[in-house]
């Protein structure tokens, strides 16, 4: 009789484990479907999203300044400004503040444009 009870307990445990496993598979499947259906939204966000470099370049062009003028104004090389705009590196905090002042906007507004 004890052997029969152990067998029943084992079967019940296997059924519970199987049910949990199937539940997890269903959740994963639903998540994948939702992700696949959101392709358009993800693509749109990628287009809208701007990098810091793009924002810096847009503001420089808006102010009708060259990379050379910007670099001389804040005391860095023209190559540094180019790297910032291309996304190869980011300006230091002090340089970011100097750029914002040069472009006539606050550093906060400059960074708000970056997604």
C-alpha positions in Angstrom: 0.0 0.0 0.0 2.8 2.4 0.8 4.3 1.7 -2.6 1.0 2.6 -4.3 0.8 5.9 -2.4 4.4 6.8 -3.4 3.6 6.0 -7.0 0.5 8.3 -7.0 2.5 11.1 -5.3 5.2 10.7 -8.0 2.7 10.9 -10.8 1.0 13.9 -9.3 4.4 15.7 -9.0 5.3 14.9 -12.6 1.9 16.2 -13.7 2.4 19.5 -11.7 6.0 19.9 -13.1 4.6 19.3 -16.7 1.8 21.8 -16.2 4.3 24.4 -15.0 6.6 23.7 -17.9 3.7 24.0 -20.4 2.6 27.2 -18.7 6.1 28.7 -19.1 6.2 27.6 -22.8 2.8 29.3 -23.5 4.1 32.5 -21.8 7.3 32.5 -23.9 5.3 31.9 -27.0 2.9 34.8 -26.3 5.9 37.1 -25.6 7.6 36.1 -28.9 4.3 36.8 -30.8 4.0 40.2 -29.1 7.6 41.0 -29.9 7.2 40.0 -33.6 4.0 42.1 -33.9 5.8 45.2 -32.6 8.3 45.4 -35.5 6.7 48.5 -36.9 6.8 50.3 -33.6 10.5 49.4 -32.9 11.4 50.5 -36.4 9.7 53.8 -35.9 11.4 54.4 -32.6 14.8 53.7 -34.2 14.1 56.4 -36.8 13.0 58.9 -34.2 15.8 58.2 -31.8 18.7 60.6 -32.0 22.2 60.0 -30.8 24.1 62.7 -28.9 26.3 63.1 -32.0 23.3 63.8 -34.2 22.0 66.4 -31.8 25.4 68.1 -31.6 25.7 68.2 -35.3 22.1 69.5 -35.8 22.7 72.3 -33.3 26.1 73.3 -34.9 24.5 73.4 -38.3 21.5 75.4 -37.0 23.9 78.0 -35.6 25.8 78.0 -39.0 29.1 77.0 -37.4 31.9 74.9 -38.7 33.6 72.1 -36.8 36.7 74.2 -36.8 35.0 77.2 -35.4 33.4 75.1 -32.6 36.7 73.5 -31.8 38.5 76.8 -31.6 35.8 78.3 -29.5 35.8 75.6 -26.8 39.6 74.8 -27.0 39.6 71.3 -28.5 40.7 69.8 -31.8 38.5 69.7 -34.8 39.0 65.9 -34.8 37.4 65.8 -31.3 34.3 67.7 -32.5 34.2 65.3 -35.5 34.4 62.2 -33.2 31.6 63.6 -31.0 29.3 64.2 -34.0 30.1 60.8 -35.5 29.5 59.0 -32.2 33.0 57.7 -31.9 33.4 59.4 -28.5 31.4 61.6 -26.2 32.3 65.1 -24.9 33.3 65.5 -21.3 30.8 67.3 -19.0 32.7 70.5 -19.2 32.9 70.4 -23.0 29.2 69.5 -23.2 28.4 72.6 -21.1 30.6 74.7 -23.3 28.9 73.4 -26.4 25.5 74.1 -25.0 26.5 77.7 -24.2 28.0 78.1 -27.6 24.8 76.9 -29.3 22.7 79.2 -27.1 20.7 76.5 -25.3 20.9 74.9 -21.9 22.8 71.6 -21.4 19.5 70.2 -20.1 17.7 71.1 -23.4 20.6 69.7 -25.4 20.4 66.4 -23.6 16.6 66.3 -23.7 16.8 65.9 -27.5 18.8 62.7 -27.1 16.6 59.6 -26.7 
